[in-house]
């Protein structure tokens, strides 16, 4: 058998180097012990390897979140456990990985809402990083005489919720195919499951509830309160979550159709294989 040459290490100087440095919108808050290591205001980001790019081409890995987690571990080593990363950091991290791999712009295919003509444009990514670092997650919500401390969900919590909602919706769709027109009997368990999932997700956001005298942090006590309190509290918390969800979306961009001059708003979806395909 041929002898394997000694490992020289001479190619190490050609290994990946950080291409982008970012500040996390969370500023490092909301990470549990061991989930992050380093300066959250100066996080090095590497470009993707060939294996990373393959991960983003694997549908099952994308659906489960494993592709995103794997690539973040590879490209942003400061984030030790991407599953525990707060959701508000996700888009910034994905944008930075895209920039470190392919450059500061992404080519976007657009369709005019007026004349239906199609065109492409270079979409700059740097302004998106600036946007996400210009906004803040609102932790405190005052409703009547109570103060609620809220937190963003982790990437695992968000992914699990999306997967569970998909499963329930798929089961409901399959069940509906067995029904006669207008007959919705038997669908109630599916709607109850969706309602319970929404309530469970809401409860995960709540860190504590404070009165003038006490602060309650016991999760079971918090759940009991939400289940037995006036609707005003649930509606106030739901409105807060809706506002935060809208705020932390990628902002829409004004675009102009080169054919007819029609102005419209366009946006990007980052958490998918298309975003990580080569322009």
C-alpha positions as CSV (number, residue, x, y, z in Angstrom):
1,X,0.0,0.0,0.0
2,X,1.3,3.4,-0.9
3,X,2.5,5.5,1.9
4,X,0.5,8.7,2.6
5,X,2.7,11.8,2.5
6,X,3.1,13.7,5.7
7,X,0.6,16.5,6.2
8,X,2.5,19.7,5.2
9,X,-0.1,22.4,6.1
10,X,1.1,24.5,3.2
11,X,-2.4,25.0,1.9
12,X,-3.7,26.4,5.1
13,X,-2.9,30.0,4.0
14,X,-5.5,29.5,1.3
15,X,-8.3,28.5,3.8
16,X,-11.3,30.7,4.2
17,X,-10.9,34.1,6.0
18,X,-13.6,36.3,7.4
19,X,-15.0,38.5,4.6
20,X,-17.6,40.4,6.6
21,X,-18.0,41.7,10.2
22,X,-21.4,42.4,11.6
23,X,-23.1,43.7,14.7
24,X,-25.9,41.4,15.9
25,X,-29.3,43.2,16.2
26,X,-29.8,41.5,19.5
27,X,-26.5,42.9,20.7
28,X,-25.8,39.4,22.2
29,X,-28.9,39.4,24.4
30,X,-31.2,36.4,24.5
31,X,-28.4,33.9,24.0
32,X,-28.2,31.2,26.7
33,X,-24.9,30.2,28.1
34,X,-22.7,28.5,25.6
35,X,-24.8,29.6,22.6
36,X,-22.5,32.5,21.6
37,X,-18.9,33.3,22.1
38,X,-17.2,36.6,21.1
39,X,-18.0,40.2,20.6
40,X,-21.7,40.5,19.4
41,X,-20.9,43.9,17.9
42,X,-18.0,42.6,15.8
43,X,-18.9,39.1,14.6
44,X,-16.7,37.6,11.8
45,X,-18.5,35.9,8.9
46,X,-16.9,33.5,6.5
47,X,-18.1,32.6,3.0
48,X,-19.8,29.3,2.3
49,X,-17.9,26.1,1.4
50,X,-19.1,23.8,-1.4
51,X,-20.7,21.6,1.2
52,X,-22.6,24.6,2.7
53,X,-24.0,25.4,-0.7
54,X,-25.1,21.8,-1.1
55,X,-27.0,22.0,2.2
56,X,-29.1,24.9,0.9
57,X,-30.0,22.7,-2.1
58,X,-31.4,20.0,0.1
59,X,-35.2,20.4,0.5
60,X,-35.6,18.3,3.6
61,X,-32.7,20.0,5.4
62,X,-34.2,23.4,4.5
63,X,-37.7,22.4,5.8
64,X,-36.3,21.1,9.1
65,X,-34.0,24.1,9.6
66,X,-30.9,21.8,9.6
67,X,-29.5,23.5,6.5
68,X,-29.6,26.9,8.1
69,X,-28.1,25.7,11.3
70,X,-25.3,23.8,9.6
71,X,-24.3,26.7,7.4
72,X,-24.4,29.2,10.3
73,X,-22.1,26.9,12.3
74,X,-19.7,26.8,9.3
75,X,-19.8,30.5,8.4
76,X,-20.3,32.2,11.8
77,X,-18.3,30.1,14.3
78,X,-19.0,32.7,17.1
79,X,-22.6,31.3,17.1
80,X,-22.0,28.0,18.8
81,X,-25.6,26.9,18.8
82,X,-27.7,28.5,16.0
83,X,-30.8,26.7,17.3
84,X,-30.7,29.0,20.3
85,X,-30.1,32.1,18.3
86,X,-32.8,34.7,18.7
87,X,-34.9,34.9,15.6
88,X,-34.3,38.7,15.3
89,X,-30.6,37.9,14.4
90,X,-31.4,35.4,11.7
91,X,-31.8,37.7,8.7
92,X,-28.7,39.7,9.5
93,X,-26.7,36.5,9.7
94,X,-28.0,35.1,6.5
95,X,-27.4,38.4,4.6
96,X,-23.9,38.5,5.9
97,X,-23.2,34.9,4.8
98,X,-24.6,35.8,1.4
99,X,-22.3,38.9,1.1
100,X,-19.3,37.0,2.3
101,X,-19.9,34.3,-0.3
102,X,-21.1,36.2,-3.4
103,X,-20.6,39.9,-2.8
104,X,-22.6,42.9,-1.7
105,X,-25.4,42.7,-4.3
106,X,-27.9,40.0,-5.3
107,X,-29.6,39.9,-8.7
108,X,-33.4,39.8,-8.3
109,X,-36.0,38.9,-10.8
110,X,-39.0,41.2,-10.8
111,X,-42.4,41.3,-12.5
112,X,-44.3,44.5,-13.1
113,X,-47.7,44.7,-11.4
114,X,-48.9,46.9,-14.2
115,X,-47.7,45.7,-17.5
116,X,-46.5,42.2,-16.4
117,X,-43.1,42.6,-18.0
118,X,-40.1,41.0,-16.3
119,X,-36.7,42.5,-15.5
120,X,-33.8,42.0,-13.2
121,X,-32.0,44.4,-10.9
122,X,-29.0,44.3,-8.5
123,X,-30.4,44.5,-5.0
124,X,-27.8,46.0,-2.5
125,X,-27.6,44.0,0.7
126,X,-25.6,46.4,2.9
127,X,-28.6,48.7,3.6
128,X,-30.5,45.7,5.0
129,X,-27.7,45.2,7.6
130,X,-28.0,48.8,8.6
131,X,-31.8,48.6,8.8
132,X,-31.8,45.6,11.2
133,X,-29.2,47.3,13.4
134,X,-31.3,50.5,13.5
135,X,-34.4,48.8,15.1
136,X,-34.9,47.3,18.6
137,X,-37.0,44.6,20.0
138,X,-39.5,46.0,22.5
139,X,-39.4,43.9,25.6
140,X,-41.9,45.7,27.9
141,X,-45.6,45.7,27.2
142,X,-48.0,47.6,29.6
143,X,-51.5,46.3,29.6
144,X,-53.9,47.8,32.2
145,X,-52.1,47.5,35.5
146,X,-49.7,44.7,34.5
147,X,-46.3,44.9,32.9
148,X,-45.2,42.0,30.6
149,X,-41.5,41.3,29.8
150,X,-41.3,39.7,26.4
151,X,-38.5,38.0,24.4
152,X,-38.0,37.0,20.8
153,X,-38.3,33.3,20.1
154,X,-35.2,31.2,19.3
155,X,-34.6,29.8,15.8
156,X,-35.6,26.3,17.1
157,X,-38.9,27.6,18.6
158,X,-39.8,29.4,15.4
159,X,-38.9,26.4,13.2
160,X,-40.8,23.9,15.4
161,X,-43.8,26.2,15.3
162,X,-43.7,26.4,11.5
163,X,-43.3,22.7,11.1
164,X,-46.2,21.9,13.5
165,X,-48.4,24.4,11.8
166,X,-47.6,22.9,8.4
167,X,-48.4,19.4,9.7
168,X,-51.8,20.5,11.0
169,X,-52.7,22.4,7.9
170,X,-51.7,19.4,5.7
171,X,-53.8,17.1,7.8
172,X,-56.8,19.5,7.6
173,X,-56.4,19.7,3.8
174,X,-56.3,15.9,3.5
175,X,-59.3,15.7,5.8
176,X,-61.2,18.3,3.7
177,X,-60.8,16.2,0.6
178,X,-62.9,13.5,2.2
179,X,-65.8,15.8,2.8
180,X,-68.8,16.6,0.7
181,X,-69.3,20.2,-0.4
182,X,-70.2,22.4,2.5
183,X,-69.7,19.7,5.1
184,X,-67.2,20.8,7.7
185,X,-68.1,18.3,10.5
186,X,-65.1,16.8,12.1
187,X,-62.8,19.7,11.3
188,X,-63.0,21.2,14.8
189,X,-60.0,19.3,16.2
190,X,-57.7,20.7,13.6
191,X,-58.8,24.3,14.3
192,X,-58.4,23.7,18.0
193,X,-54.9,22.4,17.4
194,X,-54.0,25.5,15.4
195,X,-55.5,27.7,18.2
196,X,-53.5,25.8,20.8
197,X,-50.3,26.2,18.8
198,X,-50.9,29.9,18.5
199,X,-51.5,30.2,22.3
200,X,-48.4,28.1,23.1
201,X,-46.3,30.3,20.9
202,X,-47.6,33.4,22.6
203,X,-46.7,32.0,26.0
204,X,-43.2,31.3,24.9
205,X,-42.7,35.0,24.4
206,X,-43.5,35.9,28.0
207,X,-40.6,36.1,30.4
208,X,-42.5,37.6,33.4
209,X,-45.6,39.4,34.5
210,X,-45.3,42.2,37.0
211,X,-47.8,43.9,39.3
212,X,-47.0,46.8,41.7
213,X,-45.9,44.3,44.3
214,X,-44.6,41.1,42.6
215,X,-43.0,39.7,39.5
216,X,-44.1,36.3,38.3
217,X,-41.7,34.2,36.3
218,X,-43.1,30.7,36.8
219,X,-44.1,29.6,33.3
220,X,-47.0,27.5,34.5
221,X,-48.4,30.4,36.5
222,X,-48.1,32.6,33.4
223,X,-49.9,30.1,31.2
224,X,-52.7,29.8,33.8
225,X,-53.0,33.6,33.8
226,X,-53.3,33.8,30.0
227,X,-55.9,31.0,30.0
228,X,-58.0,32.6,32.7
229,X,-57.6,36.4,32.2
230,X,-59.7,38.9,30.3
231,X,-59.3,39.0,26.5
232,X,-57.7,42.5,26.7
233,X,-54.4,40.9,27.9
234,X,-54.2,38.3,25.1
235,X,-55.1,40.9,22.5
236,X,-52.5,43.3,23.8
237,X,-49.8,40.7,23.7
238,X,-50.9,39.5,20.2
239,X,-50.8,43.1,18.9
240,X,-47.3,43.5,20.3
241,X,-46.1,40.3,18.6
242,X,-47.7,41.3,15.3
243,X,-46.0,44.7,15.5
244,X,-42.6,43.1,16.2
245,X,-43.1,40.6,13.4
246,X,-43.8,43.4,10.9
247,X,-40.9,45.5,12.2
248,X,-38.4,42.7,11.8
249,X,-39.4,41.9,8.3
250,X,-37.0,42.7,5.4
251,X,-38.2,46.2,4.4
252,X,-39.8,46.5,1.0
253,X,-37.9,48.3,-1.7
254,X,-39.2,50.8,-4.2
255,X,-38.6,49.6,-7.8
256,X,-39.5,51.1,-11.1
257,X,-40.4,49.0,-14.2
258,X,-38.0,49.9,-17.0
259,X,-40.7,49.2,-19.5
260,X,-43.7,51.3,-18.4
261,X,-42.3,53.3,-15.5
262,X,-44.7,51.8,-13.0
263,X,-43.5,52.1,-9.4
264,X,-44.0,49.3,-7.0
265,X,-42.6,47.7,-3.8
266,X,-40.5,44.5,-3.8
267,X,-38.9,42.5,-1.2
268,X,-36.7,39.4,-0.6
269,X,-37.1,36.0,1.1
270,X,-33.8,35.1,2.7
271,X,-34.4,31.7,4.4
272,X,-34.5,29.6,1.2
273,X,-32.2,28.0,-1.4
274,X,-32.9,30.7,-4.0
275,X,-31.2,33.4,-1.8
276,X,-28.1,31.2,-1.6
277,X,-27.9,30.4,-5.3
278,X,-25.2,32.1,-7.3
279,X,-26.5,35.2,-9.0
